[in-house]
């Protein structure tokens, strides 16, 4: 058998052999190279010859949906504790002090299925930074004396989230999912869920952390991004040196793929078709439509969510926006967001309401579903998808560079979503327009495939409403069936979504609104 030098040479040859090219924008003068370390960690090196700083990031394919039932927020707690000392650098302030000495910054976030850590520091510090950073994932201390203090920090973070309107509304909407699905649960963690209650039940937070870390943090679930003016060969060699000897603490972590959480389904039909009045904290009254669609992670080259968002929110003549805002005075604006996870995709359509719209929410929904019916049965402009693809490609080709820390953070997370060669393009470029896929999604935009939140700081709950207070957030809300709330409107919406019903929907809408001259919204053309 060969000696250490022979084994190192073999490692280096394997690293080179496993390298893959990454497609990049035309105007991007950075260089990128992907490789897989000998232990399975994926590494993307970024060379920026003009860089004034170095940076690095790790994404772990595990997040808040993996929280154990007894410890809501444990994934987030683990994220915090990794910064507070390792076996090689045991001082809890060691990493902070190192980053501060090198004029840098560090941060992390825990999402549903991914946890991302990232740092930026002075040029020339990459190797030492990776040495310290790698120990996070090799040998964290989980110092018991720091647990209570760090949970107080998480508790303070959650206190801020409680005041954030977006956090509050999403928490309410997600709470409507099947209680057997972790999507329905509380994820940030606070003093009650991470300390007071577990301690009272005889559970040890440190033991829970160690068990959870060993079960979820292993090389096969990690991706590393480095950023520097140093040659890519040096970056990848440093990655191998400081991350290549990280090993799995449990066989199950390496052997099992991260869960998709598709079972049990978070959104069975009985959990949809709801009207949800919510006591808001901001003056703006809103309707938020939350449509549940199939998981589309494999369809990233088609970017169907980008197309849907455009046809629903664009502001051209006779658009949905101008009809509701300018012709009818019901809304102040429309925005959309689209996210896809391993278990489902979610399209959210947000209407900011005027005083008139606030008192007539069913009219906003009338116009919306009449427009969706038109989209369903009027052929979409064949050139529109292609035009959108060209515009997005040009925007990507000539986009400005993100800052170093934003670059590594985004790329690390995107390595968990896309093949390495597409990690730059996957979120931004429409490679393969797929009108049939888009139409299949439009066909799913029905009242019984959504929940609708009505957010009002002066919301009035009906006398028979079962008003609830969302645990951990203190949000007052109620849940009604859309059929009960809009009994007269629902059959009309359903009819307008059919081919036969859509033919007369424009005339019916004009009569309903008392606007004989109204031109109902039309789909955009290329």
C-alpha positions in Angstrom: 0.0 0.0 0.0 1.2 3.6 -0.7 2.3 6.1 1.9 0.7 9.4 2.9 2.1 11.2 -0.2 0.8 8.6 -2.5 -2.7 8.7 -0.9 -2.7 12.5 -1.1 -1.7 12.4 -4.8 -4.6 10.0 -5.4 -7.0 12.3 -3.5 -5.8 15.2 -5.7 -6.3 13.2 -8.9 -9.8 12.1 -7.8 -10.7 15.8 -7.1 -9.5 16.9 -10.5 -11.3 13.9 -12.2 -14.6 14.8 -10.5 -14.6 18.5 -11.6 -17.5 19.8 -13.6 -18.0 23.0 -15.6 -20.6 25.5 -14.5 -22.6 27.5 -17.1 -22.4 31.2 -16.4 -23.8 34.5 -17.8 -22.1 36.2 -20.8 -21.1 39.2 -18.8 -19.7 37.3 -15.8 -15.9 37.5 -15.6 -15.8 35.2 -12.5 -14.7 31.6 -12.9 -16.5 28.6 -11.4 -15.6 25.0 -10.8 -17.4 22.2 -9.1 -15.8 19.1 -7.6 -16.8 16.4 -5.1 -14.4 15.8 -2.2 -13.3 12.3 -1.3 -15.9 12.1 1.5 -18.7 13.2 -0.8 -19.1 16.9 0.0 -19.8 18.9 -3.1 -17.6 22.0 -3.5 -18.1 25.0 -5.8 -15.1 27.3 -6.1 -15.6 30.9 -7.3 -12.6 32.9 -8.6 -13.0 36.6 -8.7 -9.7 38.3 -9.6 -11.1 41.7 -8.4 -12.3 40.3 -5.1 -11.4 42.4 -2.0 -12.5 39.7 0.4 -12.7 35.9 0.8 -16.0 34.1 1.6 -17.4 30.6 2.1 -20.7 29.0 2.9 -22.1 25.5 3.7 -25.6 24.3 3.0 -26.9 21.3 4.9 -29.9 19.4 3.5 -31.8 19.4 6.7 -34.0 22.0 8.2 -36.9 22.9 10.5 -39.2 20.2 9.0 -36.8 17.7 10.6 -37.4 19.0 14.1 -38.4 16.2 16.5 -41.9 16.5 18.0 -40.5 17.0 21.5 -38.2 19.9 20.4 -39.8 22.4 18.0 -37.0 24.6 16.8 -34.2 22.2 17.4 -32.8 22.6 13.8 -32.6 26.4 14.4 -31.0 25.8 17.9 -28.4 23.6 16.3 -27.6 26.4 13.8 -26.9 28.8 16.7 -24.9 26.4 18.7 -22.4 25.5 15.9 -20.9 29.0 16.2 -20.1 28.5 19.9 -16.9 26.4 20.0 -15.5 23.2 18.5 -13.1 20.6 19.8 -10.1 22.3 18.0 -11.3 25.8 18.9 -13.2 25.4 22.2 -13.5 29.0 23.2 -17.2 30.0 22.5 -16.0 33.4 21.1 -13.2 31.9 19.1 -14.9 32.1 15.7 -16.5 35.6 16.4 -13.1 36.9 17.5 -11.4 35.5 14.4 -14.0 37.0 12.0 -13.7 40.4 13.8 -9.9 40.4 13.6 -10.2 39.9 9.9 -12.8 42.6 9.3 -15.5 40.1 8.4 -19.0 39.0 9.2 -20.9 35.7 9.7 -24.5 34.6 9.7 -26.8 31.6 9.1 -30.4 30.7 8.5 -32.6 27.7 8.9 -35.4 27.1 6.4 -37.8 24.2 6.0 -35.4 21.8 4.3 -32.0 23.5 4.3 -29.7 25.2 6.8 -27.1 27.6 5.4 -24.0 29.0 7.1 -21.8 31.7 5.6 -19.0 34.1 6.4 -17.0 36.8 4.7 -13.5 38.0 5.8 -10.4 39.8 4.7 -8.6 38.8 1.6 -5.9 36.1 2.2 -7.8 34.5 5.1 -9.6 31.8 3.2 -7.5 28.8 4.4 -7.6 29.7 8.1 -11.3 30.5 7.9 -12.0 27.1 6.3 -10.0 25.4 9.0 -12.2 27.0 11.7 -15.4 26.7 9.7 -14.9 23.1 8.9 -14.7 22.2 12.6 -18.3 23.4 13.0 -19.3 20.3 11.0 -16.6 17.9 12.3 -16.7 18.4 16.1 -19.0 21.0 17.6 -18.9 21.3 21.4 -22.5 21.9 22.2 -21.4 23.4 25.5 -24.1 22.8 28.1 -23.2 26.0 30.0 -24.2 28.1 26.9 -27.5 26.5 26.2 -29.8 28.7 28.2 -28.1 31.9 27.0 -28.4 30.9 23.4 -32.0 29.9 23.8 -32.7 33.4 25.2 -31.2 34.7 21.9 -33.5 32.5 19.9 -36.4 33.6 22.1 -35.5 37.3 21.2 -35.3 36.4 17.5 -38.8 34.8 17.7 -40.1 37.9 19.5 -39.1 40.0 16.5 -40.7 37.4 14.1 -44.0 37.7 16.1 -44.2 41.4 15.0 -43.4 40.7 11.4 -46.6 40.7 9.3 -45.3 38.2 6.7 -44.1 35.7 9.4 -47.5 36.0 11.2 -49.6 35.4 8.1 -47.5 32.5 6.8 -47.6 30.9 10.2 -51.4 31.0 10.2 -51.6 29.6 6.6 -49.1 26.8 7.3 -50.9 25.9 10.5 -53.9 24.8 8.4 -51.9 21.9 6.9 -52.5 18.4 8.1 -51.3 18.2 11.7 -49.5 15.0 10.9 -47.3 17.0 8.6 -44.4 19.0 10.1 -45.4 21.9 7.9 -48.2 22.7 10.3 -45.9 23.1 13.3 -43.9 25.8 15.0 -40.3 25.9 13.8 -38.4 28.9 15.1 -38.2 27.6 18.7 -38.5 29.7 21.9 -37.7 29.3 25.6 -40.8 27.2 26.1 -40.2 24.6 23.3 -36.4 24.3 23.6 -35.9 24.6 27.4 -38.7 25.0 29.8 -41.0 22.2 28.6 -38.3 19.7 27.7 -36.6 20.2 31.0 -39.9 19.7 32.9 -40.4 16.5 30.9 -36.9 15.2 31.8 -35.4 15.7 28.4 -31.8 17.1 28.0 -31.5 19.8 25.2 -27.7 19.0 24.8 -28.3 15.3 24.4 -31.1 16.1 21.9 -28.7 18.4 20.0 -26.0 15.8 19.7 -28.4 13.1 18.6 -30.0 15.4 16.0 -26.7 16.6 14.7 -25.4 13.1 14.2 -28.6 12.1 12.4 -28.7 15.0 10.0 -25.2 16.5 9.4 -23.0 14.3 7.3 -21.0 14.8 4.1 -23.6 13.4 1.7 -25.9 16.2 2.8 -23.4 19.1 2.6 -22.3 21.5 -0.1 -19.5 24.0 0.3 -18.9 27.2 -1.7 -15.6 29.1 -1.6 -15.0 32.6 -3.0 -11.6 34.2 -3.4 -9.1 35.9 -5.8 -7.0 32.8 -5.2 -6.7 30.2 -8.1 -9.5 27.6 -8.2 -6.9 24.9 -7.7 -5.9 26.4 -4.4 -9.5 26.8 -3.3 -10.4 23.2 -4.0 -7.2 22.0 -2.4 -8.1 24.0 0.8 -11.6 22.6 0.7 -10.2 19.0 0.6 -7.8 19.8 3.3 -10.3 21.2 5.8 -13.5 19.5 4.8 -12.4 16.3 3.2 -11.8 14.5 6.6 -15.3 15.2 7.9 -17.1 11.9 8.4 -20.6 10.8 9.2 -21.5 10.3 12.8 -24.3 7.8 12.0 -24.9 5.3 9.2 -28.5 6.4 8.8 -27.5 10.0 7.8 -25.3 8.7 5.0 -27.6 5.9 3.9 -30.9 7.7 3.9 -31.9 10.5 1.5 -33.3 13.6 3.2 -37.1 13.2 3.6 -39.3 14.8 1.0 -42.2 15.2 3.5 -44.7 14.3 0.7 -46.3 11.8 3.1 -48.6 12.3 4.8 -49.7 14.9 2.2 -49.6 18.3 3.9 -52.6 19.6 1.9 -55.4 17.0 1.5 -58.5 18.4 0.0 -60.3 18.8 3.4 -57.5 21.2 4.4 -58.2 23.5 1.5 -61.1 25.7 0.4 -60.9 27.8 3.5 -61.6 31.5 4.2 -59.4 32.8 7.0 -60.1 36.2 8.5 -56.9 37.3 10.3 -56.4 40.2 12.8 -53.6 42.2 11.1 -51.1 44.6 12.5 -50.7 46.9 9.5 -53.1 49.5 8.1 -53.2 47.8 4.6 -56.0 45.3 4.3 -55.1 42.3 2.1 -56.5 39.2 0.5 -53.8 36.5 0.1 -54.7 33.5 -2.0 -52.5 30.4 -1.2 -52.7 27.9 -4.0 -51.2 24.4 -3.5 -49.7 22.9 -6.6 -47.6 19.9 -7.4 -43.9 19.8 -6.5 -42.0 21.1 -9.5 -38.3 20.9 -8.4 -37.5 18.9 -11.5 -39.1 21.4 -13.8 -36.7 24.3 -13.1 -35.7 24.7 -16.7 -39.2 25.7 -17.6 -39.7 28.2 -14.7 -43.5 27.8 -14.8 -43.8 29.9 -11.7 -42.2 32.9 -13.4 -44.8 32.6 -16.2 -47.7 32.3 -13.8 -46.5 35.3 -11.8 -46.2 37.4 -14.9 -49.7 36.7 -16.4 -51.3 37.3 -13.0 -49.5 40.5 -11.9 -48.4 42.4 -15.0 -49.8 45.9 -15.3 -50.6 46.4 -19.0 -53.8 47.6 -20.6 -56.8 45.4 -19.7 -54.7 43.4 -17.3 -56.1 41.9 -14.0 -54.3 44.7 -12.1 -55.6 47.6 -14.2 -59.1 46.2 -14.2 -59.2 45.8 -10.4 -57.3 49.0 -9.6 -58.1 51.6 -12.3 -61.5 50.4 -13.6 -63.1 49.2 -10.4 -61.1 50.8 -7.6 -61.0 47.6 -5.6 -57.2 47.1 -5.1 -54.1 49.2 -4.7 -51.8 46.5 -6.2 -51.2 42.8 -6.9 -48.1 40.8 -6.2 -47.3 37.1 -6.5 -44.7 34.7 -5.2 -44.0 31.1 -6.2 -42.0 28.5 -4.3 -41.5 24.9 -4.9 -40.4 22.3 -2.3 -40.0 18.6 -2.4 -43.5 18.0 -1.2 -45.5 20.8 -3.1 -45.4 24.1 -4.8 -47.2 27.2 -3.5 -48.5 30.1 -5.6 -49.4 33.1 -3.5 -51.4 36.0 -5.0 -51.6 39.1 -2.8 -54.2 41.8 -3.3 -53.8 45.1 -1.4 -57.4 46.4 -0.9 -58.9 49.8 -1.1 -61.7 50.8 1.3 -64.1 49.8 -1.4 -62.3 46.4 -1.9 -62.2 45.8 1.8 -66.0 45.8 2.0 -66.4 43.8 -1.2 -63.8 41.0 -1.2 -66.1 38.7 -3.2 -65.9 41.2 -6.1 -62.1 40.9 -6.1 -62.5 37.1 -6.3 -65.2 37.4 -9.0 -62.8 39.3 -11.3 -59.9 37.0 -10.4 -61.7 33.7 -11.2 -63.3 35.2 -14.3 -59.8 36.0 -15.5 -58.5 32.5 -14.6 -61.3 31.1 -16.6 -60.2 33.2 -19.6 -56.7 32.0 -19.2 -57.9 28.4 -19.1 -59.8 28.5 -22.3 -58.2 31.3 -24.4 -55.0 30.0 -26.0 -52.0 31.7 -24.4 -49.9 33.8 -26.8 -47.3 31.3 -28.2 -44.7 34.1 -28.3 -45.3 35.3 -24.7 -43.4 32.5 -23.0 -40.5 32.8 -25.4 -40.4 36.6 -25.0 -40.3 36.2 -21.2 -37.5 33.6 -21.6 -35.5 36.1 -23.7 -36.0 38.9 -21.3 -35.0 36.7 -18.3 -31.9 35.4 -20.2 -30.8 39.0 -21.0 -31.3 40.1 -17.4 -29.2 37.1 -16.3 -26.5 37.5 -18.9 -25.9 41.1 -17.9 -26.7 41.1 -14.2 -24.4 42.7 -11.6 -22.3 40.6 -9.4 -23.6 40.0 -5.9 -21.4 40.8 -2.9 -19.1 38.0 -1.7 -21.3 36.8 1.2 -24.5 37.0 -0.8 -22.8 35.0 -3.6 -21.7 32.1 -1.4 -24.9 32.0 0.6 -27.1 31.9 -2.5 -24.9 29.4 -4.4 -24.7 27.0 -1.4 -28.4 26.9 -1.1 -28.9 26.6 -4.8 -26.6 23.5 -4.9 -29.3 21.8 -2.9 -31.8 22.5 -5.6 -30.0 22.3 -9.0 -27.3 20.2 -10.7 -23.9 21.9 -10.3 -23.7 22.9 -14.0 -27.0 24.8 -13.6 -26.5 26.3 -10.2 -26.1 29.8 -11.6 -28.9 29.6 -14.1 -31.4 27.4 -12.3 -33.2 30.2 -10.4 -33.1 32.7 -13.2 -33.2 31.3 -16.8 -36.1 29.8 -18.7 -34.3 27.1 -20.8 -37.3 25.1 -22.0 -40.6 26.9 -22.1 -43.4 24.4 -21.4 -46.8 25.8 -22.3 -48.5 22.5 -21.5 -47.1 22.4 -18.0 -48.2 26.0 -17.4 -51.7 25.2 -18.6 -51.9 22.2 -16.3 -51.1 24.6 -13.4 -53.6 27.2 -14.5 -56.2 24.4 -14.5 -55.4 23.8 -10.8 -56.2 27.4 -9.8 -59.6 26.6 -8.4 -61.3 27.7 -5.1 -61.1 24.2 -3.7 -57.3 24.1 -4.3 -56.6 27.2 -2.2 -56.9 28.9 1.2 -57.6 32.6 1.3 -56.5 34.9 4.1 -58.4 38.2 4.7 -56.0 40.3 6.8 -57.5 43.4 8.4 -56.4 45.3 11.5 -60.1 45.9 12.3 -61.3 42.5 11.2 -64.8 41.6 12.4 -65.3 37.9 13.2 -68.8 36.6 12.7 -71.0 35.9 15.8 -70.6 32.1 15.1 -66.9 32.3 14.2 -64.6 30.0 16.2 -61.9 32.6 16.9 -58.5 31.0 17.5 -55.2 32.4 18.8 -52.2 30.9 17.0 -49.8 29.4 19.6 -46.3 31.1 19.8 -47.5 34.0 17.6 -50.6 35.3 19.4 -52.4 35.9 16.1 -56.2 36.0 16.2 -57.9 34.3 13.3 -60.9 32.1 12.3 -61.4 29.4 9.7 -64.5 29.1 7.6 -65.3 27.0 4.5 -65.3 29.2 1.4 -68.6 27.5 0.5 -70.2 28.8 3.7 -68.7 32.3 3.3 -69.4 32.7 -0.4 -72.3 30.4 -1.0 -73.8 32.4 -3.8 -70.4 33.1 -5.5 -68.8 29.7 -5.4 -71.1 28.1 -8.1 -70.4 31.1 -10.3 -66.6 30.8 -10.0 -66.8 27.1 -10.6 -69.0 27.7 -13.7 -66.7 30.4 -15.1 -63.8 28.0 -14.9 -65.5 25.6 -17.3 -65.2 25.9 -21.0 -68.9 26.5 -21.5 -69.2 28.9 -18.6 -66.2 31.0 -19.7 -68.0 32.0 -22.9 -70.5 34.1 -21.1 -68.4 35.1 -18.1 -67.5 38.5 -19.4 -71.1 39.5 -19.8 -72.1 38.0 -16.4 -69.3 39.9 -14.7 -70.3 43.2 -16.2 -73.9 42.7 -15.1 -72.8 41.6 -11.6 -70.6 44.6 -11.2 -73.1 47.0 -12.7 -70.5 48.1 -15.2 -71.9 47.6 -18.7 -68.8 49.3 -20.3 -66.2 47.2 -18.4 -63.6 45.4 -20.5 -62.8 42.3 -18.4 -59.1 41.5 -18.0 -57.4 39.8 -20.9 -54.2 37.7 -21.0 -51.1 39.5 -22.2 -49.7 39.0 -25.6 -46.0 38.9 -26.6 
